[in-house]
Amino acid sequence: MTKKLKLPLDSRIAAAMCLVRPGAVVADIGTDHGYLPIALLMEGKIPFAAASDLRPGPLNRAVTNAKKYGVEDSIQFFCTDGLEGIPLAELHVTDIVICGMGGELISRILSESAYIRNSSIQLILQPMSAVEELRAYLAASGFAVCEERIACSKDKLYQCIVARYDGAHHFYTPAELLLGKQILLRGTADVLFAPLLQKYIQKIQREYTGKIQGGVDTETSRYLLEELLQIAKEKGVDYECTGIF
């Protein structure tokens, strides 16, 4: 671990790394190139990691990278689907990172694991899509969201969600499912909040207009759009409205 850290990390991966607890044993699910656990080990932030990927090709690249940066003895690799087959308890995994997948797939992976239903286990989730579906799953399945952050990589915005099991059912409004309660609480104190909110206003406006043109019921989309526009007014975020109301 004496080599200088020169991994090609982007801000999306760096944002997830920052949310890992110091001293944690990490399981990186869908590790791809393995940069996240490799970087954490090289920084000395964690002592050990498990890394998995469904495909042999990416997993082999991760193994090669671990050897390249001298941390291969501190990572155990698994070619598997999600958390299946990883001895989480035996490895004393404390932080589980799942990035680079859709919200529906992340929800499915989590739903198949009993291990994560423990308040000491931290989930660090970064969905590429369907963030509202992931938050809805967490809220209905007894997981409390502890922290949320926005990351920008290659002009695309991503949300990082930290959650832990508390067994309670958590209520969210439709806009909170999209934007997250912690992100809404910080508002424009985060420079990426306005672009994120504007992105969703434009998206829901398009959906709403499309439903009108297609003769489809618009009640759900209208309610969500009204909520987003109200948030924009309260937070002082500029937005474009096509005059559909």
N, C-alpha and C positions, 0 to 999 in steps of 0.2 A: 504493500500500500504506500510505497514511497514515491510513486510516479505522480507528477503534477497533474491535477485535474484538468483535462482538456476535452471533456466529452461534449459532443454537439447537442447540448440541452437547449430546448426552446422554452419560452415562458410558460407554456401550458404544463410541461413536465415539472418545471421549477416550482410552479404554484402548488402542485400536489406534494412535492417533496417538502415544502415548508410546513405542511400540515402534519407530517409524520412526527410523532413524539420522540424526543431524544431517548436513546436506550431501548427503543422498541425493537421487537422481532417482527419484521415485515413480510407479508405475503403479497407479491405483486402479480395480480391476475391479468393475463393478457399482456405479458411483459414485453413482447415484440423484440426490440434490440437489447433490452435489459438495462438501459441507461439509468432508469430510476433507482433500482437497488444498488447498482454499481456506484453511482454518484454518492448515495447515502453512506455506503461503506467507506468509500475513499475519503469522505469528509469526516469519518469517525462518528457520525451521528447515530448509527445503529451497529450492533455487533454481528448480526446474522440476518439472512433473508431467504425466503423461498420465492421462486419465480416460476410461473407456469405460462404455457401457451398451448392453444389447441393444435397448432400446426408445427410440424417438426422443423420446417425451414427457419421461421423466426426464432424458435427456441435454440437451434444450433448457432444462429448468429449471436444470441445472447450469451451462450456458453463461450463462444470465441471471444466476444468482447470482455467477458469476465476474466478470461486468461490474459488477454492483452493488457488489462489494467491491474492484474495481480490480485484479484479478489475471488478467484474461483473456489478457494477453500472455505469461503464464508457465504456461499450461495448454494442452495440445493435446488435443482431444476426438475420440473415435472411437465411432461407432455400430457395434458389432460384438459377436460372441459370444465371451466370454472373452478370451483373449489373441490370438485370431486377427486378423491384419491390423494389429496394432500393431508398428511398427518398433522393437522393444525395444533392439536393438543400436545402431541409429542414434541413438536418443535417450539411450543410455547409462544405461538404467534399472538401478537397483541394488536397490530395494526394491519388492516387489510386494504390494499389499494386496488381499485378497479378503474382504469382509464381507457379511453379509446373505443368504447362500445356504446351502443344505443341504450337509452334508459329502460326499454322493455327487456333487453337481454340482461342488463345488470340486475333488474328486479327478479328475473327468473333465477339467476345464479344465487342471489341472496335467499330466495324463497326455499331453495333446496338444502340449505345449511342450518343445522341446529346450533352449531358452534358459536355463531355470531350473536345468538340470543343471550348475551351476557354483557352486563354493563361495563365490564373492564375491556371489552373488545371495541376498538375504534375502526369505523369504516370511513375511508377516504375515497369518494366517488366523483368521477368526472365524466358525465355522459356527453356523448357527441350529438345526441338528439333526444327528443322526448323527455326532457328534464321534468316536465310536469307530471308525467306518468311515474317517474322514479320517486318524486316527492310524494305523490299520492300513495304509492306502495309503502314507503317508509312510514307515513302518517297513519296508515291503516294497520300496520304490522307491528306497532309498538316501538318504533325507533324515533328518538328525539334528535333533531338537527342542532348541533352545538356550534357550528361555524360554517360560513359560506363565503366564498370569494369568487371574483371574476378574473379571468385571465384572457389575454389577447395574444394570438399567435397567427402570423401570416394573414392579418386583417380579419380573422375570425374570432368570435367571442365564445368563451367556454365558462361554465360554472363549476366550481369545486364545492362539494358538500361533505361535511364531516358529521357523522351520525353515530349514536350509541343507543343500545337497547335500554328502554325503561319500562316497557310493557304497557304504556299508556296509549290511548288513541288521541291523535293530535289533529286539530281542525285547521284547515287552510281555505282561504278564499281562492277562486280561480286565478286571480293575479298573483297571489302568494305562491301558488304552485309553479307558476312560470318564473317568478323573480326571486323567491325565497325571502323569508322573514328577516333574516340577518342582513341580506343585501338591501332590502327596503329600509331597514332601520338606519343603515349608514347613508343611504341615499347618495347625494352628489358629493359627499365626502370621499367617495370612490370615483375617480375620474372616468372609470369605465361604466358607471351606472347609467348615465344619460344615453350613450350609444346602445346599451343593452335594452333599455326601455323603449327607445325609438325603434329598434329592430323589431320588437314584439308588437308595437302599435302598428307598424307597417304590415307585418305578417297577418295580424288579426283583421285589419282593415281589408286586406285582399281576400281573406277567407269569408268575411262578412259580405263583401260585394259579390263574390262568386256564388254564395248561397242565395242571395237575392235574385241574381240572374238565372240561377238554376231552379228557382221555385222551391228551395229547401228551407226548412224551418231555421230561423236566424236567432232565436231567443238566446241560446247559449253564447253564441259569438257576440251578440249585441251587449249582453251583460258584461262579458269579459272586456270588450272594447271600452265600454263606459267606465269600468273600473280602472283600466290602464290610463285613460285620458284624465281621470280625476287625480290619479297618482302624479301624472306629469304636471298638472296644475299645482298641486300641493308642494311638489319638490322643485318647482321652477324650471322644469325641463321643456325646452322648445320641441314642438312636434308639428307635423303636417297632418291636417285633417281634410279629407276630400269632401266634406259637407254632406255626408250620407245620413246624418241625423236631422 
